[in-house]
Amino acid sequence: MPHAGYVSLIGRPNAGKSTLLNRLIGAKVAIVSDKPQTTRTRIVGVKNYDDGQLVFVDTPGIHRPLHRLNVRMVDAAVETLREVEVAVLVFDASTKPGRGDEFVSGLLRDVKMPVVLVLNKVDLIAKNSLLPLIQAAQSWHPFAAIVPVSAATGDGVPELERLLLSLVPESDPLFPEDYLTDQPERALVAETVREKVLEQTRAELPFSTAVIVDQFDESEREQILRLYCTIFVETESQKPIVIGRGGEMIKRIGTDARRDLEAFFETKVFLDLRVKVNPDWRDNERALDEIGVPKTARRPSKARPPKPKRRS
């Protein structure tokens, strides 16, 4: 019998969960940034093997919530622990364990499924510091295994995949062979634009940005996809940062996003970006609904999964 099951990736912000998800499934379905709390919703990615299938669930970084947005994010992460077969705690090995790591480890205290600790970013540390870290981590939780990896380079990832396949139950595949992700296409567009905003503005703009897709025109999809998006910022002073002098910044964001979207959708893309001020969007339930941050996390249906991006 093949093996198949759900595997949750949890951890603190900036542990590298999204980079690991993209590495595991071999495609970019989660945006990546060096800014904390980049991932805001659960993202499912499916990987098929000769002897099974793994359904990875990337989650927002677990942190102290300060806004309704953060409450939804943390709830989405914690909820997955109730519905997966294996939990993977991703820890940034280039940092020292702190109170936040103790809190995340505490969430695992009563879980019944196997928990694997992934020591990520080992390419950033000296080899002689790895063994003491592994020895210290053994006191955090009775882990099924501790696996050093580098999501950035791929080191250790094949070993992690083999281990996870052995931990999920015997089962037929949960999704069709060409299924890649549960992310709606509109969400993929919005997240790609937000990633480029974070990349281009860097330290100039804080975490407080969001993107919604106002119009997704696929009437001529084989020739061109026409996308119209709004970038939300919280203050009037942030708006010129995103627009830039003479519109230079917004053009750069659009160019980078369009390049990625054309590669993803395999067609030409027209991308129109606008910037608006919405000072309370992080505490506005309607705004959070519009940008796709769920109130509660739900396991994707095995019988009727949402329309996916399929593997080409």
C-alpha positions as CSV (number, residue, x, y, z in Angstrom):
1,M,0.0,0.0,0.0
2,P,1.2,3.6,-0.7
3,H,1.3,6.1,2.1
4,A,-0.5,9.4,2.1
5,G,-1.4,12.1,4.7
6,Y,-1.4,15.7,5.8
7,V,1.7,17.3,7.2
8,S,1.5,20.7,9.0
9,L,4.5,23.1,9.0
10,I,4.4,25.2,12.1
11,G,6.8,27.5,13.9
12,R,7.6,31.1,14.7
13,P,7.7,33.9,12.1
14,N,10.7,33.8,9.8
15,A,11.6,30.2,10.5
16,G,11.5,29.4,6.8
17,K,8.3,27.5,6.6
18,S,7.2,28.9,3.2
19,T,10.7,28.4,1.7
20,L,10.6,24.8,2.9
21,L,7.1,24.3,1.4
22,N,8.2,25.6,-2.0
23,R,11.3,23.4,-1.8
24,L,9.3,20.3,-0.9
25,I,6.7,20.5,-3.7
26,G,9.1,22.0,-6.3
27,A,7.0,25.0,-7.2
28,K,6.4,28.5,-5.7
29,V,3.0,28.6,-4.2
30,A,3.9,30.6,-1.0
31,I,5.5,34.0,-1.1
32,V,8.8,34.5,0.7
33,S,10.1,37.6,2.5
34,D,12.6,38.4,5.2
35,K,9.9,40.3,7.0
36,P,8.0,38.5,9.8
37,Q,4.4,37.4,9.5
38,T,4.6,37.3,5.7
39,T,2.3,34.2,5.5
40,R,-1.2,35.1,6.6
41,T,-3.3,32.1,5.6
42,R,-2.9,28.3,5.4
43,I,-1.4,27.2,2.1
44,V,-1.7,23.6,0.9
45,G,0.9,22.1,-1.4
46,V,0.8,18.5,-2.7
47,K,3.8,16.4,-3.6
48,N,3.5,12.9,-5.2
49,Y,6.1,10.1,-4.8
50,D,6.4,6.6,-6.3
51,D,5.2,5.2,-3.0
52,G,2.8,7.9,-1.8
53,Q,1.6,11.4,-1.5
54,L,2.3,14.2,1.1
55,V,-0.1,17.1,1.6
56,F,1.9,19.9,3.2
57,V,0.1,22.6,5.0
58,D,2.1,25.8,5.5
59,T,0.8,28.0,8.3
60,P,1.3,31.6,9.6
61,G,4.1,32.1,12.1
62,I,2.8,31.7,15.7
63,H,3.3,34.9,17.6
64,R,1.5,37.2,20.1
65,P,-1.5,38.6,18.3
66,L,-2.0,42.3,18.4
67,H,-4.8,42.8,15.8
68,R,-7.7,40.8,14.5
69,L,-5.5,39.9,11.6
70,N,-3.0,38.3,13.9
71,V,-5.6,36.5,15.8
72,R,-6.9,34.9,12.6
73,M,-3.4,34.0,11.6
74,V,-2.5,32.3,14.8
75,D,-5.8,30.5,14.9
76,A,-5.2,29.1,11.4
77,A,-1.8,27.7,12.5
78,V,-3.0,26.1,15.8
79,E,-6.1,24.7,14.1
80,T,-4.1,22.5,11.8
81,L,-2.7,20.5,14.7
82,R,-6.1,19.0,15.2
83,E,-6.5,17.6,11.7
84,V,-3.1,16.4,10.4
85,E,-1.3,13.1,10.6
86,V,2.2,14.6,11.2
87,A,3.3,18.0,12.6
88,V,6.6,19.5,11.6
89,L,8.0,22.2,13.9
90,V,10.4,24.4,11.9
91,F,13.0,26.1,13.9
92,D,15.5,28.7,12.6
93,A,18.8,27.1,13.6
94,S,20.7,30.4,13.1
95,T,18.9,31.9,16.1
96,K,18.9,31.1,19.8
97,P,15.7,29.5,21.3
98,G,13.6,32.1,23.2
99,R,10.3,32.4,25.0
100,G,8.4,32.3,21.7
101,D,9.9,28.9,20.9
102,E,8.9,27.6,24.4
103,F,5.3,28.8,23.7
104,V,5.2,27.0,20.3
105,S,6.6,23.8,21.9
106,G,4.0,24.0,24.6
107,L,1.3,23.9,21.9
108,L,2.6,20.4,21.0
109,R,2.4,19.1,24.6
110,D,-0.9,17.2,24.2
111,V,-0.9,16.4,20.5
112,K,-1.2,12.7,19.6
113,M,0.4,12.6,16.2
114,P,4.2,12.3,15.6
115,V,6.1,15.6,15.7
116,V,9.3,16.1,13.7
117,L,11.6,19.0,14.5
118,V,13.3,20.5,11.5
119,L,16.4,22.6,12.3
120,N,16.3,24.9,9.3
121,K,18.9,27.2,7.9
122,V,21.8,25.0,8.9
123,D,23.8,26.5,6.0
124,L,24.1,29.6,8.1
125,I,25.7,28.0,11.1
126,A,29.0,26.3,11.9
127,K,28.9,22.5,11.8
128,N,30.3,22.2,15.3
129,S,27.3,24.1,16.7
130,L,24.7,21.7,15.3
131,L,25.2,18.8,17.8
132,P,24.7,21.0,20.9
133,L,21.6,22.4,19.3
134,I,20.2,18.9,18.7
135,Q,21.0,17.9,22.2
136,A,19.3,21.0,23.6
137,A,16.2,20.4,21.4
138,Q,15.7,16.9,22.7
139,S,14.4,18.5,25.9
140,W,11.7,20.6,24.1
141,H,9.4,17.7,23.2
142,P,9.6,13.9,22.6
143,F,10.1,14.4,18.8
144,A,9.7,11.5,16.5
145,A,12.9,12.7,14.8
146,I,15.2,15.8,14.6
147,V,16.2,16.6,11.0
148,P,18.7,19.4,10.1
149,V,17.9,20.9,6.7
150,S,18.5,24.0,4.6
151,A,15.3,24.9,2.7
152,A,17.4,27.5,0.8
153,T,19.9,24.9,-0.7
154,G,17.8,21.7,-0.4
155,D,20.3,20.0,1.9
156,G,18.6,17.4,4.1
157,V,15.2,17.8,2.4
158,P,15.1,14.4,0.6
159,E,15.8,12.7,4.0
160,L,13.0,14.7,5.5
161,E,10.6,13.6,2.8
162,R,11.4,9.9,3.2
163,L,10.9,10.2,7.0
164,L,7.5,11.9,6.6
165,L,6.3,9.3,4.1
166,S,7.1,6.6,6.7
167,L,5.1,8.5,9.3
168,V,1.8,9.1,7.5
169,P,-0.6,6.1,7.3
170,E,-1.1,3.7,4.5
171,S,-3.6,5.3,2.1
172,D,-4.5,5.9,-1.5
173,P,-3.6,9.4,-2.7
174,L,-5.8,12.1,-1.2
175,F,-5.7,14.4,-4.3
176,P,-5.4,13.8,-8.1
177,E,-1.8,13.3,-9.4
178,D,-1.6,16.7,-11.1
179,Y,-3.0,18.7,-8.1
180,L,-0.6,21.3,-6.8
181,T,-2.2,23.7,-4.4
182,D,-5.5,24.8,-3.0
183,Q,-4.7,28.5,-3.4
184,P,-7.3,30.2,-5.6
185,E,-5.8,32.1,-8.5
186,R,-7.0,35.4,-7.2
187,A,-5.1,34.8,-3.9
188,L,-2.0,33.8,-5.8
189,V,-2.1,37.1,-7.7
190,A,-2.6,39.2,-4.6
191,E,0.2,37.4,-2.7
192,T,2.6,37.7,-5.6
193,V,2.0,41.5,-5.7
194,R,2.4,41.7,-1.9
195,E,5.7,39.8,-2.1
196,K,7.0,42.4,-4.5
197,V,5.9,45.3,-2.3
198,L,7.8,43.7,0.6
199,E,10.8,43.1,-1.6
200,Q,11.0,46.6,-3.1
201,T,10.1,48.7,-0.1
202,R,12.1,46.7,2.5
203,A,12.7,48.7,5.7
204,E,10.8,51.7,4.3
205,L,7.4,50.1,4.7
206,P,6.2,48.1,7.7
207,F,4.2,44.9,7.8
208,S,0.9,46.8,7.3
209,T,0.2,46.3,3.7
210,A,-2.4,44.2,1.9
211,V,-3.5,43.5,-1.6
212,I,-6.9,42.6,-3.1
213,V,-7.7,41.7,-6.7
214,D,-10.5,44.0,-7.9
215,Q,-10.9,42.3,-11.3
216,F,-9.6,39.0,-12.7
217,D,-10.4,39.2,-16.4
218,E,-9.6,35.9,-18.1
219,S,-11.9,36.4,-21.1
220,E,-8.9,36.1,-23.4
221,R,-6.8,33.9,-21.2
222,E,-4.8,32.2,-23.9
223,Q,-3.6,35.5,-25.2
224,I,-3.6,37.7,-22.1
225,L,-4.8,37.8,-18.5
226,R,-5.9,41.2,-17.3
227,L,-5.5,41.8,-13.6
228,Y,-6.5,44.9,-11.6
229,C,-5.3,45.1,-8.0
230,T,-5.4,47.5,-5.0
231,I,-2.6,47.8,-2.5
232,F,-3.8,48.9,0.9
233,V,-1.5,50.9,3.2
234,E,-2.4,52.3,6.7
235,T,-1.2,55.9,6.5
236,E,-1.0,58.7,4.0
237,S,2.7,58.8,4.5
238,Q,3.1,55.2,3.3
239,K,1.3,55.8,0.0
240,P,4.1,57.8,-1.7
241,I,6.6,55.1,-0.6
242,V,4.7,52.5,-2.6
243,I,4.1,54.8,-5.5
244,G,7.6,56.3,-5.6
245,R,8.9,59.4,-7.3
246,G,7.2,59.8,-10.6
247,G,5.6,56.4,-10.1
248,E,9.0,54.6,-10.3
249,M,8.4,52.3,-7.3
250,I,4.9,51.1,-8.3
251,K,6.2,50.4,-11.9
252,R,9.0,48.3,-10.5
253,I,6.6,46.4,-8.3
254,G,4.3,45.8,-11.2
255,T,7.2,44.7,-13.5
256,D,8.5,42.1,-11.0
257,A,5.0,40.8,-10.2
258,R,4.0,40.5,-13.8
259,R,7.1,38.5,-14.6
260,D,6.3,36.0,-11.9
261,L,2.6,35.8,-12.8
262,E,3.4,35.2,-16.5
263,A,5.6,32.3,-15.6
264,F,3.0,30.9,-13.3
265,F,0.0,31.3,-15.5
266,E,2.0,30.6,-18.7
267,T,0.4,33.5,-20.6
268,K,0.9,37.3,-21.0
269,V,-0.3,39.4,-18.1
270,F,-1.6,43.0,-18.0
271,L,-1.3,44.2,-14.4
272,D,-2.9,47.4,-13.1
273,L,-1.9,48.5,-9.6
274,R,-3.5,51.2,-7.5
275,V,-2.7,52.3,-3.9
276,K,-5.3,53.2,-1.3
277,V,-5.1,54.2,2.4
278,N,-7.2,52.1,4.8
279,P,-6.0,52.9,8.3
280,D,-7.9,50.1,10.2
281,W,-7.8,47.2,7.7
282,R,-6.0,44.9,10.2
283,D,-8.9,45.2,12.7
284,N,-11.7,45.4,10.1
285,E,-13.5,42.0,9.7
286,R,-14.8,42.9,6.2
287,A,-11.4,43.9,5.0
288,L,-9.8,40.7,6.3
289,D,-12.5,38.7,4.5
290,E,-11.7,40.6,1.3
291,I,-8.0,39.8,1.4
292,G,-8.8,36.1,2.1
293,V,-7.7,35.7,5.8
294,P,-10.0,33.0,7.1
295,K,-11.8,33.3,10.4
296,T,-11.2,29.6,11.1
297,A,-9.0,27.1,9.4
298,R,-10.7,24.3,7.5
299,R,-9.1,21.1,6.1
300,P,-9.4,20.9,2.3
301,S,-12.1,18.5,1.2
302,K,-10.8,15.2,-0.2
303,A,-13.9,14.7,-2.3
304,R,-14.3,18.1,-3.9
305,P,-11.1,20.1,-3.5
306,P,-11.1,23.8,-4.6
307,K,-10.0,24.7,-8.1
308,P,-6.3,24.2,-8.0
309,K,-3.3,25.3,-9.9
310,R,-2.3,22.1,-11.7
311,R,1.2,20.9,-12.6
312,S,2.1,21.6,-16.2
